[in-house]
């Protein structure tokens, strides 16, 4: 009987403890919510929200403006103002250099409104985000490639738009930017005398970046690889290509000196007949 009473007493205490837990949980959630820095939801008229966002934008508080334009779209997702607010949010985030946020907003816009007259602008702004962000020193080539693909898509899909000409100019710059990065890698291979790896990358370089200002250097370094690896036929053909297209370049003079110094007799004889 005593054991039963003790068990009941223990069960009663346990029930009291478990009944208290929901109140404790609610209290903890409330207190933690008080310290949350997230924006508190407050229903407001659409015009009030949009006006507030535009005021922040005009004050160049672009980060706050972007958040306020988000609020317009969140509270009135089916209004005619929602798509424009999405674009304004993305542009504000771009101006605030919040590139991932801007890109995510633009991708949502394009998914919801693929046939919108503003779709070309959304494509352009998304590419511009990648383009601007690629110039950061800590960035790798991923953003450069994404920017290049985005601008190429604009030229293909919207060739007569106002954005196509600017996209073409940026494509040239991006390709030169990528070519410069690739040449840095090739020079490192050459410095370490890893001529096979350098030869492979140089062959792709000439194919991928035919308009680059670094093509004369690439052809010269190909000649270096050919000489070291023992390819006299390729050495001759590459030098002819270099001298024909870039007769006054310093790399052409260096190639002539290299062939003479390395005593590539079969190549020199052929060159003397040109």
C-alpha positions as semicolon CSV with decimal commas, in nm:
position;residue;x (nm);y (nm);z (nm)
1;X;0,000;0,000;0,000
2;X;0,287;0,233;0,085
3;X;0,452;0,156;-0,245
4;X;0,130;0,242;-0,429
5;X;0,102;0,578;-0,248
6;X;0,466;0,658;-0,326
7;X;0,408;0,566;-0,690
8;X;0,098;0,787;-0,709
9;X;0,285;1,074;-0,543
10;X;0,569;1,035;-0,792
11;X;0,322;1,019;-1,083
12;X;0,148;1,337;-0,959
13;X;0,479;1,523;-0,938
14;X;0,570;1,402;-1,287
15;X;0,238;1,525;-1,423
16;X;0,291;1,864;-1,261
17;X;0,637;1,885;-1,412
18;X;0,516;1,793;-1,762
19;X;0,223;2,032;-1,736
20;X;0,463;2,312;-1,656
21;X;0,680;2,241;-1,960
22;X;0,447;2,391;-2,224
23;X;0,439;2,718;-2,030
24;X;0,817;2,708;-2,002
25;X;0,850;2,641;-2,375
26;X;0,617;2,927;-2,460
27;X;0,810;3,160;-2,232
28;X;1,142;3,063;-2,392
29;X;1,001;3,109;-2,742
30;X;0,860;3,447;-2,647
31;X;1,186;3,567;-2,494
32;X;1,391;3,442;-2,786
33;X;1,149;3,611;-3,025
34;X;1,202;3,942;-2,848
35;X;1,569;3,933;-2,935
36;X;1,508;3,839;-3,299
37;X;1,632;4,099;-3,542
38;X;1,394;3,989;-3,818
39;X;1,136;4,228;-3,952
40;X;0,803;4,217;-3,761
41;X;0,508;4,148;-3,989
42;X;0,259;4,433;-3,997
43;X;-0,020;4,454;-4,252
44;X;-0,017;4,790;-4,429
45;X;-0,186;4,937;-4,737
46;X;-0,004;4,858;-5,062
47;X;0,055;5,224;-5,150
48;X;0,203;5,291;-4,806
49;X;0,449;5,004;-4,839
50;X;0,556;5,102;-5,190
51;X;0,592;5,469;-5,099
52;X;0,813;5,375;-4,802
53;X;1,033;5,156;-5,025
54;X;1,073;5,436;-5,281
55;X;1,167;5,683;-5,009
56;X;1,445;5,452;-4,891
57;X;1,558;5,405;-5,250
58;X;1,577;5,779;-5,314
59;X;1,777;5,820;-4,992
60;X;2,014;5,554;-5,135
61;X;1,952;5,326;-4,842
62;X;1,940;5,042;-5,093
63;X;1,954;4,755;-4,846
64;X;1,647;4,884;-4,659
65;X;1,474;4,969;-4,986
66;X;1,520;4,613;-5,109
67;X;1,363;4,475;-4,791
68;X;1,069;4,714;-4,822
69;X;1,007;4,620;-5,184
70;X;1,012;4,257;-5,070
71;X;0,737;4,346;-4,824
72;X;0,518;4,480;-5,104
73;X;0,550;4,152;-5,292
74;X;0,503;3,944;-4,978
75;X;0,186;4,116;-4,857
76;X;0,031;4,166;-5,202
77;X;0,171;3,883;-5,419
78;X;-0,121;3,890;-5,666
79;X;-0,130;4,265;-5,719
80;X;-0,009;4,430;-6,037
81;X;0,259;4,600;-5,826
82;X;0,422;4,274;-5,719
83;X;0,633;4,205;-6,033
84;X;0,762;4,563;-6,043
85;X;0,843;4,546;-5,673
86;X;1,044;4,228;-5,733
87;X;1,252;4,404;-5,996
88;X;1,300;4,708;-5,775
89;X;1,404;4,482;-5,487
90;X;1,660;4,311;-5,711
91;X;1,796;4,641;-5,841
92;X;1,818;4,782;-5,489
93;X;2,004;4,469;-5,375
94;X;2,239;4,509;-5,672
95;X;2,310;4,869;-5,575
96;X;2,373;4,752;-5,217
97;X;2,616;4,490;-5,358
98;X;2,398;4,211;-5,220
99;X;2,452;4,011;-5,538
100;X;2,327;3,667;-5,420
101;X;2,001;3,825;-5,298
102;X;1,955;4,015;-5,623
103;X;2,019;3,703;-5,831
104;X;1,776;3,493;-5,626
105;X;1,504;3,759;-5,661
106;X;1,557;3,784;-6,037
107;X;1,543;3,409;-6,081
108;X;1,212;3,402;-5,893
109;X;1,082;3,680;-6,116
110;X;1,184;3,494;-6,434
111;X;1,026;3,173;-6,307
112;X;0,696;3,352;-6,237
113;X;0,695;3,590;-6,536
114;X;0,898;3,432;-6,821
115;X;0,698;3,614;-7,091
116;X;0,703;3,955;-6,922
117;X;0,825;4,253;-7,129
118;X;1,068;4,310;-6,841
119;X;1,219;3,961;-6,874
120;X;1,509;4,087;-7,088
121;X;1,593;4,343;-6,818
122;X;1,582;4,069;-6,552
123;X;1,821;3,857;-6,761
124;X;2,051;4,156;-6,808
125;X;2,053;4,256;-6,441
126;X;2,123;3,898;-6,332
127;X;2,419;3,882;-6,572
128;X;2,534;4,222;-6,449
129;X;2,537;4,089;-6,091
130;X;2,770;3,807;-6,191
131;X;2,977;4,047;-6,401
132;X;3,024;4,300;-6,120
133;X;3,092;4,032;-5,860
134;X;3,351;3,856;-6,079
135;X;3,587;4,152;-6,039
136;X;3,632;4,079;-5,668
137;X;3,990;3,955;-5,613
138;X;3,877;3,655;-5,406
139;X;3,639;3,527;-5,677
140;X;3,727;3,232;-5,897
141;X;3,619;3,195;-6,261
142;X;3,268;3,066;-6,183
143;X;3,102;3,409;-6,182
144;X;3,291;3,505;-6,498
145;X;3,154;3,200;-6,679
146;X;2,799;3,262;-6,552
147;X;2,816;3,627;-6,660
148;X;2,946;3,523;-7,002
149;X;2,666;3,268;-7,047
150;X;2,406;3,522;-6,937
151;X;2,519;3,794;-7,179
152;X;2,547;3,542;-7,463
153;X;2,188;3,434;-7,395
154;X;2,074;3,797;-7,418
155;X;2,245;3,837;-7,757
156;X;2,085;3,517;-7,884
157;X;1,732;3,564;-7,747
158;X;1,701;3,943;-7,756
159;X;1,938;4,056;-8,036
160;X;1,744;4,378;-8,107
161;X;1,697;4,485;-7,747
162;X;1,863;4,787;-7,589
163;X;2,075;4,552;-7,378
164;X;2,225;4,341;-7,659
165;X;2,496;4,592;-7,762
166;X;2,617;4,640;-7,406
167;X;2,612;4,262;-7,362
168;X;2,840;4,221;-7,665
169;X;3,093;4,465;-7,519
170;X;3,090;4,287;-7,185
171;X;3,130;3,947;-7,355
172;X;3,457;4,069;-7,511
173;X;3,579;4,195;-7,175
174;X;3,487;3,872;-6,994
175;X;3,661;3,657;-7,255
176;X;3,977;3,865;-7,219
177;X;3,944;3,840;-6,841
178;X;3,922;3,460;-6,861
179;X;4,208;3,449;-7,112
180;X;4,430;3,647;-6,873
181;X;4,355;3,405;-6,590
182;X;4,427;3,107;-6,814
183;X;4,758;3,256;-6,929
184;X;4,867;3,297;-6,567
185;X;4,818;2,922;-6,521
186;X;5,008;2,845;-6,843
187;X;5,301;3,064;-6,739
188;X;5,316;2,877;-6,409
189;X;5,333;2,545;-6,596
190;X;5,612;2,680;-6,818
191;X;5,805;2,808;-6,518
192;X;5,785;2,461;-6,359
193;X;5,889;2,308;-6,695
194;X;5,569;2,107;-6,715
195;X;5,564;2,137;-7,093
196;X;5,309;1,866;-7,170
197;X;5,048;2,026;-6,945
198;X;5,133;2,371;-7,084
199;X;5,107;2,240;-7,442
200;X;4,760;2,096;-7,375
201;X;4,630;2,418;-7,222
202;X;4,787;2,634;-7,493
203;X;4,616;2,429;-7,763
204;X;4,280;2,496;-7,594
205;X;4,369;2,861;-7,534
206;X;4,421;2,929;-7,905
207;X;4,091;2,758;-7,981
208;X;3,885;2,921;-7,703
209;X;4,025;3,277;-7,717
210;X;4,114;3,344;-8,083
211;X;4,052;3,721;-8,046
212;X;4,257;3,767;-7,731
213;X;4,546;4,014;-7,724
214;X;4,744;3,730;-7,566
215;X;4,736;3,513;-7,880
216;X;5,090;3,618;-7,991
217;X;5,230;3,511;-7,654
218;X;5,030;3,187;-7,667
219;X;5,175;3,103;-8,010
220;X;5,528;3,178;-7,890
221;X;5,485;2,955;-7,587
222;X;5,348;2,682;-7,813
223;X;5,670;2,706;-8,014
224;X;5,868;2,672;-7,690
225;X;5,674;2,355;-7,607
226;X;5,720;2,216;-7,959
227;X;6,096;2,271;-7,946
228;X;6,134;2,108;-7,604
229;X;5,903;1,816;-7,686
230;X;6,065;1,757;-8,024
231;X;5,790;1,849;-8,272
232;X;5,974;2,022;-8,561
233;X;5,675;2,008;-8,794
234;X;5,445;2,179;-8,543
235;X;5,721;2,426;-8,457
236;X;5,744;2,532;-8,822
237;X;5,367;2,563;-8,872
238;X;5,316;2,759;-8,551
239;X;5,597;3,001;-8,631
240;X;5,461;3,064;-8,981
241;X;5,122;3,140;-8,825
242;X;5,281;3,375;-8,571
243;X;5,494;3,563;-8,825
244;X;5,214;3,593;-9,080
245;X;4,957;3,736;-8,836
246;X;5,186;3,930;-8,601
247;X;5,501;4,025;-8,796
248;X;5,592;4,320;-8,573
249;X;5,515;4,165;-8,236
250;X;5,799;4,117;-7,988
251;X;5,689;3,753;-7,950
252;X;5,769;3,694;-8,319
253;X;6,123;3,827;-8,274
254;X;6,164;3,614;-7,962
255;X;6,050;3,306;-8,153
256;X;6,310;3,368;-8,427
257;X;6,584;3,405;-8,165
258;X;6,468;3,090;-7,987
259;X;6,479;2,877;-8,301
260;X;6,829;2,997;-8,384
261;X;6,958;2,949;-8,029
262;X;6,812;2,598;-8,005
263;X;6,971;2,507;-8,342
264;X;6,649;2,366;-8,479
265;X;6,822;2,314;-8,813
266;X;6,534;2,161;-9,004
267;X;6,307;2,443;-8,896
268;X;6,566;2,712;-8,968
269;X;6,621;2,578;-9,321
270;X;6,249;2,590;-9,392
271;X;6,223;2,939;-9,250
272;X;6,507;3,065;-9,466
273;X;6,305;2,972;-9,774
274;X;5,999;3,176;-9,671
